[in-house]
Amino acid sequence: MTVTLRANSSPGRPDGPPTSTTGDRTGVVLRHALAQGLLSAEQPVAGFLDVDHIRQQVASLRAAFAGAPDVLHTFAAKAASLVPVLRLLAEDGMGCEVASPGELRLALDAGFPPDRIVLDSPAKTRSEIAEALRLGVAVNADNLDELERIDALRPPGCSSVIGLRVNPQVGGGAIGAMSTATATSKFGVALRDEGARERVVEAFARRPWLTGLHAHVGSQGCPLELIAEGIAATHRLAEEINAVLGRRQVTGLDIGGGLPVNFTDDTVRPTYQDYTAALRTAVPGLFDGRYALVTEFGRSLLAKSGFIAARVEYVKEAGGRRIAVTHAGAQTATRTALMPDAWPLRVGAFDAEGHPKQTPPRVQDVAGPCCFAGDVVATGRELPLLEEGDHVVLYDTGAYYFSTPWAYNSLPRVGVHGYRTDGAQVRSAPVRDPQTLDEIAAESGARHAAGLVTLAARPATAETTGEERA
Ligand SMILES: *Cc1c(COP(=O)(O)O)cnc(C)c1O
């Protein structure tokens, strides 16, 4: 990625269009997409992922942890729950962090071997736990009651690595919804609560197969020092458990993900090197090989590898404000539309042919297609004047923006394409097809279309029990 350092006057707020290099490079892909019909009047929004950039991020993650003798890097599936993306990462030797039966299914379909899959979720049902243990997937129990379920469900000869998630309660970052180590977080065993440490040590004493500790301190908005402090507390707990038990029972530490992403310009910062440097300072012994490490990064691996492109359908003026109505809104940039201050994005302006627009900047709003007033992805942003038929690009949207769609207005999930560039040469491959109208109807209950009319027409009888199927 081209690195351009700029003095950034207002952190957390994208400061206008990206550098011309980014614009040119994105334009090459945009022109390919337009020529191939991946983006058109009929298909007015699509997502794009840079395959080489994804692999570079994986390589830089590996390089930063090169000093740790035993480490498994897993990808947090929720950040890009797309089978071809997961397959690419599996081929690259990564593991996968999953948090639901759906994510587990995608990880298996993508080809991750079960011993490279980690199941974390605060609400695992008994059957989900049993299936994970049957497969040999690693499981991080969220709480002590879940450990009791595991006691009952562990099959003989179970190969799953089993750990316990703790909440070091080191506090939150800038975004409340992304902070998992607050005093009252719903995740893990709250370590600073009265008697909690003793209960945790006891839980390990009773279960020789319980060999891991897990902490995921937070995501976007959490400073590295806070994350490192949470991991230091987890490391201290592992040492304490082993000392009390008089044996090295805790052999693995899953240190979670959460490296923040810079959404204000092209620079990758903080880097994975910055992160491991913060860890070395906070936990000097972490990389000495006494604990096998697992990481679970999501956003920092993929955010800067992807962008969303959308056509400008109309432009209008209202109350002196120029508004471009585009097809990229809350259905794909959900967090940005609903929490614009926490999740601002850089926007690029391109013409109908996919060339960066060069006209002088003017203050405009960039809105999406949804029928609610908050469906705006950039408010009062200085951009070259957008016109009907132009394209907008939302940068740094490779993580979460393709995996957390919103079915508002029955808008389709956007199509996603992977690409590689070689100068002006672009090759691409489908990652996810845009949702069709038939698929939208199917997930909206079309199969049961007559159900309510039939229910209303039938007299209720005393024997009627269970669901009535039309
Ligand atoms: C979401 C999540 C991650 C990934 O977080 P990022 O901020 O995307 O790196 C890792 N571990 C757990 C338990 C999570 O819930």
The ligand as an SDF file (V2000), in Angstrom:
LIG
                    3D

 15 15  0  0  0  0  0  0  0  0999 V2000
  -14.8360   -9.6130   17.0030 C   0  0  0  0  0  0  0  0  0  0  0  0
  -13.8540  -10.4520   17.7040 C   0  0  0  0  0  0  0  0  0  0  0  0
  -12.5410  -10.5250   17.2570 C   0  0  0  0  0  0  0  0  0  0  0  0
  -12.0260   -9.6760   16.1000 C   0  0  0  0  0  0  0  0  0  0  0  0
  -11.9570   -8.3310   16.4230 O   0  0  0  0  0  0  0  0  0  0  0  0
  -11.3000   -7.2780   15.3980 P   0  0  0  0  0  0  0  0  0  0  0  0
  -11.4950   -5.9620   16.0420 O   0  0  0  0  0  0  0  0  0  0  0  0
  -12.0370   -7.3940   14.1160 O   0  0  0  0  0  0  0  0  0  0  0  0
   -9.8650   -7.6400   15.2420 O   0  0  0  0  0  0  0  0  0  0  0  0
  -11.6920  -11.3850   17.8900 C   0  0  0  0  0  0  0  0  0  0  0  0
  -12.0880  -12.1420   18.9480 N   0  0  0  0  0  0  0  0  0  0  0  0
  -13.3530  -12.0830   19.4220 C   0  0  0  0  0  0  0  0  0  0  0  0
  -13.7310  -12.9380   20.5750 C   0  0  0  0  0  0  0  0  0  0  0  0
  -14.2630  -11.2400   18.8220 C   0  0  0  0  0  0  0  0  0  0  0  0
  -15.5180  -11.1690   19.3030 O   0  0  0  0  0  0  0  0  0  0  0  0
  1  2  1  0
  2  3  1  0
  2 14  2  0
  3  4  1  0
  3 10  2  0
  4  5  1  0
  5  6  1  0
  6  7  2  0
  6  8  1  0
  6  9  1  0
 10 11  1  0
 11 12  2  0
 12 13  1  0
 12 14  1  0
 14 15  1  0
M  END
$$$$
